[in-house]
Each structure stands twice: as C-alpha cells, then as structure tokens.
C-alpha cells in the first residue's frame, strides 16, 4: 500500500470521524437547544402563573376594599338619612301642643306617671301647660304641687321629693323609642317589611 493510499484512507477516516462528530455535535446542540427552549417555556409559564396569581390576589384585595368602601358609604348615607329623619320628628314634636288631641295625650301621660309614682308630691310642667295641668289635676283624687318649671315640647315630670322622678315627656318617650325606630328605619331602608 502506498503512502498516498494510506493518507487518502486516513483522510477518509478523518472525514468520516469529522462527519460523525459534526452529526453528534448538531444532535447535542439540537438537544441542548430544545432543552433550553423547554426550560424557557416552563419559566415563562411559571412567571405568567405567578403574575396571574399576583394579579388575582391584587384584584381580590381591590374588590374587598371596594366592598368595604361601599358598605361604609351605605352606612354613612343611612346614618345621615336617619339623623335627618330624627331632626324632622323632633321638629314635629315641637308642635304637639297644637294638636286637637293634646289634652287627652297630656291626661294619659299624667295617669301613666301617677301609676308609676302614686305618692308623687310635685308635678312639673312647661309654663305653656300650667293651666291644662291645673284643670286635669283638679279632676283627679291627688294632691300635687304644680311647678311650671319644665322646658318641654309636651308632657310632664312627677317627683317625690328629691329621691324619685318620673319623666314622661314627648322628648323622653321619643328618646326611649329611638332604638326601635332605628331598627324600623333600617328595615325600611333595606327592604325589610
């Protein structure tokens, strides 16, 4: 075998070996490239999921905050409407004396108070009700000192010395009824019959 044949054979072997290495390199490069692309895709999906999760959490926090703000606005509007309602009722209570049935109401307040404090000695009334009080007390079997010292839109105050007082005025009755009125008002505001 001649040297040129030997060199030619070695060159063929080297070329074949080079082709094999090139093929393996291309295959390895393709495998590395595919693995890198898959890893990049997975990282991108993970990042998107994390971003979506973060956005979901942020959106839920915003919704919760908006619900709280809306509830606060509703409570504030309810309270403002209720206070306006109370102011209107109190304004109307100021004219209770002008009603045709005020004498009967005054009598009922007096009798109710005497039932609660039968041994009362002093009847306090607003100066505008002094004459009415004298007329009504005169028709009862009680001895009461009438003192026109009370400032009220209507009603009375009975006292037994300094130790016991029954206050039965329209303002006091309305103040006592206010929690129930608030419940009724709230029910009407929220569609509760």
Residue, then its C-alpha position, 0 to 999 in steps of 0.5 A: x500500500x502506498x503512502x498516498x493510499x494510506x493518507x487518502x484512507x486516513x483522510x477518509x477516516x478523518x472525514x468520516x470521524x469529522x462527519x460523525x462528530x459534526x452529526x453528534x455535535x448538531x444532535x447535542x446542540x439540537x438537544x441542548x437547544x430544545x432543552x433550553x427552549x423547554x426550560x424557557x417555556x416552563x419559566x415563562x409559564x411559571x412567571x405568567x402563573x405567578x403574575x396571574x396569581x399576583x394579579x388575582x390576589x391584587x384584584x381580590x384585595x381591590x374588590x374587598x376594599x371596594x366592598x368595604x368602601x361601599x358598605x361604609x358609604x351605605x352606612x354613612x348615607x343611612x346614618x345621615x338619612x336617619x339623623x335627618x329623619x330624627x331632626x324632622x320628628x323632633x321638629x314635629x314634636x315641637x308642635x304637639x301642643x297644637x294638636x286637637x288631641x293634646x289634652x287627652x295625650x297630656x291626661x294619659x301621660x299624667x295617669x301613666x306617671x301617677x301609676x308609676x309614682x302614686x305618692x308623687x308630691x310635685x308635678x312639673x310642667x312647661x309654663x305653656x301647660x300650667x293651666x291644662x295641668x291645673x284643670x286635669x289635676x283638679x279632676x283627679x283624687x291627688x294632691x300635687x304641687x304644680x311647678x311650671x318649671x319644665x322646658x318641654x315640647x309636651x308632657x310632664x315630670x312627677x317627683x317625690x321629693x328629691x329621691x324619685x322622678x318620673x319623666x314622661x315627656x314627648x322628648x323622653x318617650x321619643x328618646x326611649x323609642x329611638x332604638x326601635x325606630x332605628x331598627x324600623x328605619x333600617x328595615x325600611x331602608x333595606x327592604x325589610x317589611 
